[in-house]
Amino acid sequence: MPSAVFAERPRFDAREKVLGRPIYAADMPLPSLLHAITVPASIVRGVVVEMSIAAAMRVPGVVRVFTPDDFPATPVQSGGDYAPPPPTLTWQIAYRGQPVALVVAKTLEAAIEGAETIRPVFEEEAFTVGGDDATRDAIEDVIAGDTAAGLANAVTVIDQAYISPTQHHNTMELLATTAVWAEGRLTIYEGTQRSSGVQQDLARLLSLDPALVEVKSPHIGGGFGQRGPTQRQTAIVARAAMILGQPVKLVMPRSQIFHVATYRPMSQHRIRLGADVNGRMVAVRHDAEQQQSRLGMDPPPDRYHDAPPRMYGIPHYLGTSTYLRSDRQNPGFMRCPHPQPALFGFESAIDELAIALDRDPVEFRLANATETDALTGNALSSRFLDECLREGAQRFGWQARDPRPGSMTAGDGTLIGWGVAAGAYPAMMVPSITTFRVRADGSARIALSGHEMGQGIRSAIAQAVLQHIDVDPARLEIVIGDTASAPQHITVGSWGTAGAVPAAEAAARQMRARIDELLDGRAVPGNAHRQLATTRRPYLQVEVSQTAPGQDQAEALAALQGGGYAVGGPEYPGFTSMSYIAHFVEVRVEPRTRRIRVPRVVTIADCGRVVSPRTARSQIYGGVVWAISASLREETETDPRFGGYLNCDLADYVVAVNADIGTIEVDMIDEPDPIANATGLKGLGEVAMAGGSAAIANAVHHATGVRLRRLPIRIEHLL
């Protein structure tokens, strides 16, 4: 049975964060610490033919300059996160900003000064950074039913293209690596969402036994997907520490992060959406194209078709997927990576179709409800999207909306627009090996897979433990992101809680049963620590393993222990599991300047059982704020002449600030998914953003009568 309703508790690590106690990768207090900075390539494609380091070595405090000659050739897998060039130093250049040297010094200032003296000589090759010159590389279609016939028989068809731009993560914590080589062991302190994977990658790149590598990532100052792959600097810094025999730290400047780390790729979505004579949606053709590096494979564009076919009862779906290859670094996953741009297109098209049919956009969505996954024919394990729409509409006051574009105005003439859109995201799970120890001295420790990026996973784990056993929460240690304590699966894709919490609950239940067995029917007052002391046991420890429904346990756990992927879902044996959300947005458009403001949002989510209500609400707030930012502010500008990013800092890469954000009301249905997992939860972090951009664009259309199909929406688009 799914877990009962969880209590409202304060954030587990709130006090520690307020006191500034969490230690991040760049904060490790290590003796004899050296500082490093990379030297970026100033061309897009070619080879380094000459690089003098003499001037850098004359800078006082510079200890050593590392070049590609200091790195042995390493085997590189083609595609994925590690497409050539590998995450070390190489003479061959594949994109502008690629590191060609590493300067290590006694101070950060000396490292920067040394790096600035290095002026490599390049032999350039012809390049393209996208646009019409990109090479198209199509992959397999996603098919359900007969879309060609469905569209041919449709009475009303919307056929439009929607574009989402290149966007970059801008986490508060810069990418940072601190490497320590001591007594034949390598320890890496790094903000990563994939510590076991980094451990395995470093072992391979540096020809080490994985048992000699430890990766520790107890806290991350924001991840959102950028810290999933092994970072470009990690093996470079590790190699420097091994050769020098001293700890080495690199904190990458934000301008370099833009050029070497992953980002949300530009994508284009042509949506052909048809309705029959009864006004019911019957067929969709969704052609998705996405920018990609020359040899990269992630993120795969067929994933744009994860959400749209599983939201409504549309029997015919054809999704095509194409890479647009050019000479840039690999893109990657950025919060709500595929549904964010895909649903901007799809939910905008639904709004356009509802208007063409003279239907209310909320009523139209409700009329197209489904209980079946069109792609597999499976039943949806749970779908409370209709409840999200009804509850959101009631709280927002949707019934007072005048459907005519431009019909609602404020007393000063400001145009008012109300928009709605829905979203969905796959509900996935990963395996976990969890060790839980309770001591008679009042302390407890649980070690399992997970990474704390600020989302509150420690709070969710604490909730899972305290739901089933009474231990002192003030002395409960939650160890995550540490390869020395437990195998670590990558924490992305909204599967962190789904992987950790059912395992933590199972461990807590097993611990409770073991203590009850020791008590042998005796009624002993007090918490588990007191009861354990009564049995004269200094501690009790249990270990449990958890896998997703339908996974081969041995195979999944072996992948986990080897630092690999073992993701289950959203297509499980006999069912498909998705999270859902509905956004209701009010925009106000100043009639002369056309400045857009978002004073009010109501968002309701279906994430199954809500484990940590306080941090869950924070996840939705964050997703809505990011949707506003992505829709009205964010775009990475590329210089086609030189292949670099023009606005690679927070002065020019514009994000939403406090003045951009009005009232945001959020809530959750809190109905458990009965079969997805033992807790009944589904992911929330990613779906929080899904559909948000479409709701804003739909509201702008309602306010102005102007339909905008390209993000971000700016003043000049409405003039």
VOBARO-303837 format. One record per residue (C-alpha): z, y, x; residue in one letter; residue number from 1. Coordinates in steps of 0.001 Angstrom, whole numbers. Example, Ala and Ser with C-alpha at 12.3 -4.5 7.8 and 13.67 -1.06 7.14 Angstrom:
BEGIN
       zz       yy       xx  rest   nr
     7800    -4500    12300     a    1
     7140    -1060    13670     s    2
***
This chain:
BEGIN
       zz       yy       xx  rest   nr
        0        0        0     m    1
     -693     3541     1239     p    2
     2277     5584     2386     s    3
     4309     7630      -82     a    4
     4098    11418      -67     v    5
     5236    12855     3259     f    6
     7925    15526     3409     a    7
     7282    19108     4496     e    8
     8687    19447     8022     r    9
     8448    22161    10661     p   10
     5910    21644    13407     r   11
     7346    19090    15819     f   12
     6645    21094    18993     d   13
     7028    24596    17541     a   14
    10183    25540    19424     r   15
     8831    24265    22732     e   16
     5641    26290    22325     k   17
     7460    29463    21350     v   18
     9604    29088    24469     l   19
     6520    28582    26633     g   20
     7592    25170    27884     r   21
     4378    23133    27531     p   22
     2658    22740    30901     i   23
    -1124    23032    30921     y   24
    -3528    21814    33597     a   25
    -3572    25102    35529     a   26
      207    25492    35411     d   27
     1301    22490    37492     m   28
     3800    23731    40132     p   29
     2661    21796    43202     l   30
     3469    22451    46878     p   31
      616    23382    49250     s   32
    -1714    23984    46310     l   33
    -5226    25097    47227     l   34
    -7565    27095    44973     h   35
   -11239    26397    44343     a   36
   -14267    28064    42829     i   37
   -17803    26756    42361     t   38
   -21045    28396    43460     v   39
   -23607    28311    40596     p   40
   -27364    27883    40932     a   41
   -29356    31033    40223     s   42
   -32499    29149    39142     i   43
   -33233    26908    36185     v   44
   -35058    24062    37856     r   45
   -35878    23076    41416     g   46
   -34119    22118    44637     v   47
   -31802    23761    47164     v   48
   -33691    23959    50453     v   49
   -31179    25957    52492     e   50
   -27527    26918    52040     m   51
   -25548    28550    54839     s   52
   -21765    28359    54550     i   53
   -20965    30159    57808     a   54
   -20126    33504    56175     a   55
   -17839    31819    53673     a   56
   -15948    29996    56427     m   57
   -15276    33336    58150     r   58
   -13404    34648    55102     v   59
    -9645    34583    55886     p   60
    -7957    31839    53878     g   61
   -11049    29719    53211     v   62
   -10235    26122    54142     v   63
   -13513    24337    53481     r   64
   -16823    24603    51664     v   65
   -18088    21424    50033     f   66
   -21807    20844    49532     t   67
   -23811    17944    48069     p   68
   -23654    16291    51499     d   69
   -19945    15690    50874     d   70
   -20675    13593    47796     f   71
   -22071    10069    48025     p   72
   -24969     9147    45785     a   73
   -23617     7746    42544     t   74
   -25244     5589    39886     p   75
   -26069     7658    36807     v   76
   -26514     6298    33340     q   77
   -29491     7777    31522     s   78
   -28685     9709    28387     g   79
   -25385    10501    26716     g   80
   -22871    12843    28304     d   81
   -23828    11852    31844     y   82
   -27579    12324    31953     a   83
   -28813    13524    35359     p   84
   -27552    15413    37204     p   85
   -24242    13523    37468     p   86
   -20961    15484    37329     p   87
   -20805    15989    41121     t   88
   -22731    18245    43535     l   89
   -26452    17545    44017     t   90
   -29317    19337    45767     w   91
   -31590    18898    42744     q   92
   -31154    21622    40097     i   93
   -31611    20802    36397     a   94
   -30317    24011    34775     y   95
   -29218    27525    35625     r   96
   -25537    27702    36588     g   97
   -25322    24131    37872     q   98
   -22708    24033    40694     p   99
   -24209    23686    44181     v  100
   -21077    24191    46290     a  101
   -17286    24310    46048     l  102
   -15222    26794    48075     v  103
   -11587    25826    48666     v  104
    -9087    28367    49957     a  105
    -5393    29143    50259     k  106
    -5670    31834    47570     t  107
    -7878    32334    44555     l  108
    -9032    35688    45923     e  109
   -10209    34111    49166     a  110
   -12044    31356    47265     a  111
   -13880    33934    45133     i  112
   -14764    36075    48155     e  113
   -16042    33026    50025     g  114
   -18139    31882    47072     a  115
   -19755    35301    46772     e  116
   -21034    35121    50366     t  117
   -23047    31948    49731     i  118
   -26668    32655    48860     r  119
   -28611    29402    48532     p  120
   -32373    29365    49039     v  121
   -34200    27479    46280     f  122
   -37615    26002    45795     e  123
   -38255    26736    42145     e  124
   -40172    24651    39640     e  125
   -41684    25620    36299     a  126
   -39193    25496    33416     f  127
   -38736    26116    29724     t  128
   -35560    27094    27922     v  129
   -36746    26226    24442     g  130
   -38689    27854    21662     g  131
   -42264    26771    21077     d  132
   -42454    25313    24609     d  133
   -39820    22648    23924     a  134
   -40921    19008    24092     t  135
   -40428    17179    20793     r  136
   -38850    13733    20905     d  137
   -38383    12085    17503     a  138
   -35970     9243    16788     i  139
   -35629     6783    13916     e  140
   -35555     8086    10346     d  141
   -32647     7700     7929     v  142
   -33997     6299     4656     i  143
   -32679     5549     1187     a  144
   -35003     4885    -1728     g  145
   -38515     6358    -1940     d  146
   -38293    10090    -1271     t  147
   -42050    10740    -1371     a  148
   -42269     9313    -4887     a  149
   -39069    11056    -5943     g  150
   -40309    14471    -4843     l  151
   -43727    13858    -6356     a  152
   -42108    13195    -9742     n  153
   -39611    16071    -9492     a  154
   -40084    18979   -11897     v  155
   -38332    21589    -9743     t  156
   -38429    21553    -5930     v  157
   -36791    23799    -3352     i  158
   -38589    23747       23     d  159
   -36976    25983     2645     q  160
   -35959    26014     6324     a  161
   -32485    26965     7547     y  162
   -31584    27761    11151     i  163
   -28235    27586    12948     s  164
   -28060    29193    16410     p  165
   -26763    28098    19777     t  166
   -23013    28705    19801     q  167
   -20392    28201    22504     h  168
   -16799    27058    22355     h  169
   -14466    29787    23525     n  170
   -11094    28096    23707     t  171
    -8056    30097    24796     m  172
    -7483    27789    27773     e  173
   -10272    27935    30335     l  174
   -11584    24653    31729     l  175
    -9195    23720    34513     a  176
    -8586    20745    36792     t  177
    -5718    20142    39193     t  178
    -6193    17104    41452     a  179
    -3551    15420    43623     v  180
    -4295    12668    46159     w  181
    -1116    11044    47477     a  182
     -297     7590    48835     e  183
    -3724     6270    47908     g  184
    -3507     7368    44265     r  185
    -5397    10109    42446     l  186
    -3651    12097    39708     t  187
    -5640    14508    37564     i  188
    -4037    17171    35387     y  189
    -6691    18399    32991     e  190
    -7067    19567    29427     g  191
    -9245    16730    28155     t  192
    -9784    14996    24835     q  193
   -10710    11771    26624     r  194
    -8242    10986    29405     s  195
    -8988     7244    29693     s  196
   -12719     7935    29765     g  197
   -12223    10533    32496     v  198
   -10151     7979    34406     q  199
   -12977     5441    34271     q  200
   -15665     8003    35111     d  201
   -13761     9260    38148     l  202
   -13191     5733    39375     a  203
   -16932     5076    39177     r  204
   -18025     8395    40675     l  205
   -15507     8245    43534     l  206
   -15665     4465    44137     s  207
   -12010     3920    43265     l  208
   -10168     1180    41425     d  209
    -9339     2639    37965     p  210
    -5758     1454    38480     a  211
    -5462     4045    41255     l  212
    -6430     6935    38965     v  213
    -4112     8628    36466     e  214
    -5218    11357    34071     v  215
    -2564    13445    32341     k  216
    -3372    15753    29456     s  217
     -163    16421    27533     p  218
    -1344    19762    26108     h  219
    -4725    21431    25624     i  220
    -5280    25078    24764     g  221
    -8063    24262    22298     g  222
   -10665    21519    22510     g  223
   -13073    21403    19542     f  224
   -15339    18873    21298     g  225
   -16045    20735    24546     q  226
   -13356    18754    26372     r  227
   -14683    15388    25225     g  228
   -17151    14667    28057     p  229
   -16051    14444    31680     t  230
   -16226    18031    32847     q  231
   -18670    19143    35507     r  232
   -15891    20193    37877     q  233
   -13512    17227    37597     t  234
   -14967    14831    40174     a  235
   -15843    17725    42492     i  236
   -12237    18944    42576     v  237
   -10920    15381    42874     a  238
   -13184    14687    45848     r  239
   -11984    17886    47544     a  240
    -8327    16885    47085     a  241
    -9025    13423    48512     m  242
   -10748    14783    51617     i  243
    -8276    17606    52282     l  244
    -5134    15637    51439     g  245
    -3732    18596    49469     q  246
    -3621    19417    45762     p  247
    -6635    21442    44639     v  248
    -6898    23527    41479     k  249
    -9979    25021    39866     l  250
    -9909    27306    36821     v  251
   -13506    27917    35809     m  252
   -14449    31500    34866     p  253
   -15687    31870    31302     r  254
   -19160    32988    32412     s  255
   -19547    29739    34353     q  256
   -18193    27695    31436     i  257
   -21033    28993    29263     f  258
   -23561    27660    31780     h  259
   -22103    24228    32624     v  260
   -20049    23026    29656     a  261
   -21348    21677    26356     t  262
   -22106    23884    23339     y  263
   -23382    23684    19765     r  264
   -27169    23311    20011     p  265
   -29566    25396    17972     m  266
   -30853    23354    15051     s  267
   -33495    23803    12361     q  268
   -33263    22122     8963     h  269
   -36152    21970     6538     r  270
   -34802    20872     3167     i  271
   -37017    19697      321     r  272
   -34767    19101    -2693     l  273
   -36072    18017    -6088     g  274
   -34639    17796    -9600     a  275
   -35983    15913   -12630     d  276
   -36677    17184   -16140     v  277
   -32990    16788   -17011     n  278
   -31963    19008   -14119     g  279
   -30485    16182   -12061     r  280
   -31114    15999    -8313     m  281
   -33335    13008    -7551     v  282
   -34736    13311    -4020     a  283
   -34179    15007     -663     v  284
   -36259    15222     2475     r  285
   -34267    16695     5342     h  286
   -36123    17301     8628     d  287
   -33643    18131    11405     a  288
   -34642    19423    14848     e  289
   -32111    20141    17571     q  290
   -32286    21542    21098     q  291
   -31418    19124    23900     q  292
   -31537    18870    27684     s  293
   -34363    16965    29381     r  294
   -32598    13600    29435     l  295
   -29505    14007    27265     g  296
   -28885    11982    24114     m  297
   -25728    13564    22643     d  298
   -25277    14856    20052     p  299
   -27847    12623    18299     p  300
   -29756    14521    15587     p  301
   -29711    11607    13140     d  302
   -26026    12415    12573     r  303
   -27123    15485    10586     y  304
   -27724    12940     7834     h  305
   -24136    11643     7744     d  306
   -22853    13986     5046     a  307
   -25602    15144     2629     p  308
   -26510    11682     1216     p  309
   -22832    10879      570     r  310
   -21874    13922    -1474     m  311
   -23902    13607    -4664     y  312
   -25731    10967    -6667     g  313
   -29197    11541    -5220     i  314
   -30991     8160    -5115     p  315
   -33817     9061    -2697     h  316
   -33122    10449      782     y  317
   -35350    10742     3848     l  318
   -33868    12233     6991     g  319
   -36006    12794    10083     t  320
   -34508    13688    13466     s  321
   -36098    15337    16498     t  322
   -34868    16467    19918     y  323
   -36300    19761    21225     l  324
   -36067    19169    24971     r  325
   -35885    21964    27546     s  326
   -34282    22801    30893     d  327
   -30653    23501    30106     r  328
   -27366    21682    30389     q  329
   -26439    19045    27839     n  330
   -25322    20371    24462     p  331
   -22450    18558    22827     g  332
   -20094    18321    19916     f  333
   -18536    21502    18528     m  334
   -16173    21547    15581     r  335
   -17780    19883    12551     c  336
   -20774    19307    14829     p  337
   -23405    17955    12440     h  338
   -22262    18858     8904     p  339
   -21660    22525     9825     q  340
   -25380    23328    10356     p  341
   -26730    20536     8132     a  342
   -24671    21639     5139     l  343
   -25483    25291     5714     f  344
   -29008    24211     4855     g  345
   -28257    21559     2254     f  346
   -25628    23484      272     e  347
   -27732    26657      409     s  348
   -30649    24650    -1021     a  349
   -28404    23295    -3788     i  350
   -27413    26865    -4651     d  351
   -31091    27843    -4749     e  352
   -31894    24855    -6961     l  353
   -29018    25630    -9345     a  354
   -30292    29206    -9713     i  355
   -33862    27973   -10292     a  356
   -32545    25708   -13064     l  357
   -30305    28465   -14499     d  358
   -27230    26303   -13893     r  359
   -23779    27326   -12754     d  360
   -23428    26177    -9104     p  361
   -20042    24508    -9723     v  362
   -21120    22785   -12935     e  363
   -24355    21682   -11243     f  364
   -22459    19967    -8438     r  365
   -20077    18293   -10877     l  366
   -23022    17005   -12914     a  367
   -24365    15227    -9821     n  368
   -21206    13330    -8889     a  369
   -21376     9817    -7453     t  370
   -19175     6898    -6467     e  371
   -21780     5259    -4236     t  372
   -23064     5791     -699     d  373
   -26815     6198    -1108     a  374
   -27513     5072     2475     l  375
   -25778     1683     2283     t  376
   -25190     1005    -1395     g  377
   -21476      688     -590     n  378
   -18810     2071    -2877     a  379
   -17148     5242    -1603     l  380
   -13544     4306     -863     s  381
   -12414     7535    -2512     s  382
   -14146    10749    -3527     r  383
   -12062    13589    -4903     f  384
   -14728    16240    -4380     l  385
   -14868    16966    -8101     d  386
   -11118    17592    -8098     e  387
   -11576    19963    -5138     c  388
   -14263    21877    -7046     l  389
   -12288    22098   -10280     r  390
    -9035    23108    -8606     e  391
   -10788    25645    -6378     g  392
   -12690    27162    -9301     a  393
    -9499    27525   -11331     q  394
    -7572    29185    -8504     r  395
   -10467    31455    -7554     f  396
   -11106    32587   -11127     g  397
   -14715    31363   -11046     w  398
   -15049    31560   -14824     q  399
   -15147    35382   -14555     a  400
   -18254    35320   -12339     r  401
   -21364    37102   -13627     d  402
   -24202    34888   -12335     p  403
   -26746    37716   -11971     r  404
   -27245    38749    -8306     p  405
   -26027    42279    -7633     g  406
   -24252    42490   -10985     s  407
   -20661    42686    -9710     m  408
   -19486    45887    -8032     t  409
   -16229    47581    -7109     a  410
   -15282    51059    -8264     g  411
   -16673    52631    -5076     d  412
   -20038    50894    -5466     g  413
   -19300    48060    -3028     t  414
   -21338    44975    -3910     l  415
   -19248    41901    -4738     i  416
   -20543    38375    -4332     g  417
   -18952    35040    -5193     w  418
   -20253    31873    -3572     g  419
   -19331    28199    -3580     v  420
   -20268    25251    -1401     a  421
   -18944    21772     -760     a  422
   -18633    19750     2398     g  423
   -18087    16224     3648     a  424
   -17325    14533     6943     y  425
   -17169    10839     7951     p  426
   -13678     9333     7835     a  427
   -13491     7224    10991     m  428
   -10810     5255    12835     m  429
   -10185     4103    16390     v  430
    -7929     1394    17862     p  431
    -4510     2103    19303     s  432
    -1945      264    21400     i  433
     1456     1739    20658     t  434
     4774     1190    22419     t  435
     7922     2356    20627     f  436
    11366     2259    22232     r  437
    14661     3232    20562     v  438
    17774     3589    22712     r  439
    21417     3322    21746     a  440
    22062     6592    23629     d  441
    20309     8580    20887     g  442
    16847     8895    22406     s  443
    13534     7367    21375     a  444
    10048     7279    22937     r  445
     6689     6435    21422     i  446
     3591     6208    23629     a  447
      132     5878    22107     l  448
    -3408     7213    22128     s  449
    -4000    10857    21208     g  450
    -4462    14349    22620     h  451
    -2705    17536    21519     e  452
    -5242    20366    21281     m  453
    -3049    22585    19155     g  454
    -3925    20733    15957     q  455
     -442    19232    15628     g  456
     -997    15524    16273     i  457
     2557    15220    17609     r  458
     3808    16509    14252     s  459
     1773    13868    12413     a  460
     3066    11108    14707     i  461
     6656    12288    14223     a  462
     6135    12220    10455     q  463
     4874     8637    10668     a  464
     7908     7526    12667     v  465
    10517     9381    10611     l  466
     9029     8121     7348     q  467
    10250     4604     8166     h  468
    13153     4818    10586     i  469
    16011     7271    11088     d  470
    15941     8389    14717     v  471
    17028    11733    16137     d  472
    13896    13952    15909     p  473
    15285    16298    18565     a  474
    15294    13427    21084     r  475
    12078    11719    20017     l  476
     9611    11841    22915     e  477
     5953    11507    21926     i  478
     3763    10609    24908     v  479
       26    11106    24404     i  480
    -2929    11959    26623     g  481
    -1375    10027    29524     d  482
    -3275     7047    30944     t  483
     -150     5834    32756     a  484
     1694     5349    29451     s  485
     -936     4030    27014     a  486
    -4710     3539    26835     p  487
    -6279     6746    25525     q  488
    -9180     6841    23113     h  489
   -11154    10072    22907     i  490
    -9642    12388    20279     t  491
   -12597    13898    18428     v  492
   -14427    13458    15137     g  493
   -11266    13787    12999     s  494
   -10198    10270    13953     w  495
    -7173    11258    16059     g  496
    -4671    11094    13209     t  497
    -6412     8104    11616     a  498
    -6077     6252    14920     g  499
    -2533     7304    15792     a  500
     -612     7537    12510     v  501
    -1229     4059    11027     p  502
     -280     2609    14435     a  503
     2849     4762    14629     a  504
     3824     3744    11098     e  505
     3327       76    11957     a  506
     5503      459    15068     a  507
     8243     2228    13098     a  508
     8210     -434    10385     r  509
     8382    -3182    12975     q  510
    11267    -1438    14758     m  511
    13132    -1076    11474     r  512
    12631    -4787    10756     a  513
    13823    -5769    14252     r  514
    17011    -3719    13928     i  515
    17656    -5164    10460     d  516
    17238    -8620    11972     e  517
    19800    -7811    14667     l  518
    22240    -6472    12073     l  519
    21879    -9748    10159     d  520
    22928    -8298     6816     g  521
    25752    -6101     8110     r  522
    25905    -2630     6549     a  523
    26275     -271     9495     v  524
    26332     3457     8679     p  525
    24461     5969    10787     g  526
    20980     6195    12220     n  527
    19015     3599    14170     a  528
    20666     4615    17449     h  529
    24135     3990    16012     r  530
    23046      708    14474     q  531
    21546     -421    17774     l  532
    24738      477    19630     a  533
    26678    -1688    17174     t  534
    24678    -4705    18298     t  535
    25452    -3820    21965     r  536
    21808    -3504    22820     r  537
    20971     -581    25162     p  538
    17462     -380    23714     y  539
    14882    -2172    21624     l  540
    11119    -1956    22195     q  541
     8138    -3034    20104     v  542
     4406    -2921    20794     e  543
     1758    -2953    18104     v  544
    -2025    -2921    18155     s  545
    -4130    -1333    15442     q  546
    -7885    -1444    14807     t  547
   -10228      -56    12171     a  548
   -11217    -2185     9150     p  549
   -13830    -4753    10127     g  550
   -13458    -4274    13885     q  551
   -13234    -7310    16146     d  552
    -9694    -6803    17433     q  553
   -10189    -8273    20902     a  554
   -13440    -6383    21441     e  555
   -12085    -3056    20157     a  556
    -8885    -3246    22202     l  557
   -10833    -4204    25317     a  558
   -13048    -1141    24847     a  559
    -9953     1029    24406     l  560
    -8344     -325    27556     q  561
   -11586      205    29481     g  562
   -11837     3860    28505     g  563
   -14801     3243    26203     g  564
   -15664     4010    22602     y  565
   -14529     1774    19782     a  566
   -15067     3846    16661     v  567
   -15022     2316    13203     g  568
   -16618     3916    10146     g  569
   -17588     5659     8086     p  570
   -19488     2520     7071     e  571
   -16908     -253     6845     y  572
   -17390    -3768     5468     p  573
   -17958    -3218     1765     g  574
   -17151      505     1585     f  575
   -17876     3937     3040     t  576
   -15145     6503     3640     s  577
   -15666    10280     3707     m  578
   -13463    13370     3561     s  579
   -14496    16157     1179     y  580
   -13886    19877      702     i  581
   -14839    22797    -1555     a  582
   -14964    26465     -493     h  583
   -14965    29460    -2843     f  584
   -15752    32747    -1100     v  585
   -15790    36396    -2088     e  586
   -17817    38809       32     v  587
   -18022    42582     -239     r  588
   -21098    44395     1028     v  589
   -20967    48149     1654     e  590
   -24051    49504     -173     p  591
   -25258    51904     2552     r  592
   -24285    50345     5886     t  593
   -24520    46778     4476     r  594
   -21370    45829     6361     r  595
   -20110    42458     5133     i  596
   -16441    41620     4641     r  597
   -14785    38411     3381     v  598
   -11617    39525     1581     p  599
   -10841    36263     -199     r  600
   -11359    32503      227     v  601
    -9990    29535    -1718     v  602
   -10475    26132      -83     t  603
    -9354    22741    -1408     i  604
    -9661    19556      666     a  605
    -9664    15819       -3     d  606
    -8304    14185     3171     c  607
    -6525    11253     1564     g  608
    -2786    11125     2122     r  609
    -1545    14332     3767     v  610
      684    13272     6659     v  611
     1852    16641     7986     s  612
     1404    19276     5261     p  613
     2221    22244     7465     r  614
     -203    21467    10278     t  615
    -2811    20202     7783     a  616
    -2878    23592     6094     r  617
    -3233    25203     9515     s  618
    -6270    23028    10188     q  619
    -7932    24313     7017     i  620
    -7054    27935     7796     y  621
    -8619    27494    11228     g  622
   -11746    25876     9819     g  623
   -12249    28682     7293     v  624
   -11734    31394     9935     v  625
   -14250    29643    12180     w  626
   -16739    29345     9321     a  627
   -16497    33116     8797     i  628
   -16962    33685    12521     s  629
   -19887    31268    12807     a  630
   -21584    32725     9737     s  631
   -21245    36442    10475     l  632
   -20620    36804    14212     r  633
   -21401    33997    16665     e  634
   -24659    33423    18512     e  635
   -25295    32663    22180     t  636
   -28223    34757    23421     e  637
   -30552    33114    25972     t  638
   -32710    35040    28443     d  639
   -36111    33260    28320     p  640
   -37165    34800    31655     r  641
   -34309    33431    33742     f  642
   -32841    30682    31582     g  643
   -29298    32046    31545     g  644
   -26960    33081    28747     y  645
   -26700    36850    28284     l  646
   -23440    37186    26357     n  647
   -21296    34763    28357     c  648
   -17917    36465    27898     d  649
   -15643    37501    25055     l  650
   -16803    41113    25275     a  651
   -20335    40213    24185     d  652
   -19973    36832    22481     y  653
   -18581    38207    19243     v  654
   -15997    36173    17334     v  655
   -14025    36977    14211     a  656
   -10852    39005    14727     v  657
    -7915    39827    12449     n  658
    -9809    42683    10774     a  659
   -12508    40227     9664     d  660
   -10119    37901     7837     i  661
    -8698    38504     4391     g  662
    -6635    36258     2139     t  663
    -7202    32530     2606     i  664
    -5639    30175       56     e  665
    -5784    26487      935     v  666
    -4506    23252     -536     d  667
    -5135    19510     -528     m  668
    -5526    16955    -3299     i  669
    -3154    14535    -1458     d  670
    -4452    11376    -3129     e  671
    -4394     8438     -682     p  672
    -7531     6509      113     d  673
    -6475     3024     -991     p  674
    -8539      998     1469     i  675
    -9463     3207     4449     a  676
    -6273     2409     6376     n  677
    -2637     1495     5850     a  678
    -1542     5125     5557     t  679
    -4312     6099     3168     g  680
    -5341     9131     5219     l  681
    -8761    10530     6069     k  682
    -9738    13103     8693     g  683
    -9265    16825     8057     l  684
    -9925    18884    11199     g  685
   -13722    18634    11070     e  686
   -14302    18744     7314     v  687
   -12292    21986     7109     a  688
   -15384    23858     8331     m  689
   -18038    21841     6472     a  690
   -19928    23880     3897     g  691
   -18129    27115     4756     g  692
   -21220    28886     6071     s  693
   -23230    27984     2976     a  694
   -20493    29354      708     a  695
   -20641    32670     2584     i  696
   -24455    32811     2511     a  697
   -24427    31956    -1206     n  698
   -21922    34753    -1830     a  699
   -24088    37221      119     v  700
   -27047    36273    -2066     h  701
   -24974    36739    -5212     h  702
   -23886    40189    -4005     a  703
   -27265    41460    -2847     t  704
   -30018    39255    -4224     g  705
   -31148    38620     -636     v  706
   -31359    34943      391     r  707
   -30655    34585     4107     l  708
   -31449    31253     5727     r  709
   -30613    31967     9344     r  710
   -27171    32323    10932     l  711
   -25435    34498    11837     p  712
   -25874    36910     8922     i  713
   -25778    40463    10248     r  714
   -26075    43993     8929     i  715
   -29704    44357     9985     e  716
   -30679    41340     7874     h  717
   -29606    43198     4726     l  718
   -31055    46630     5490     l  719
***
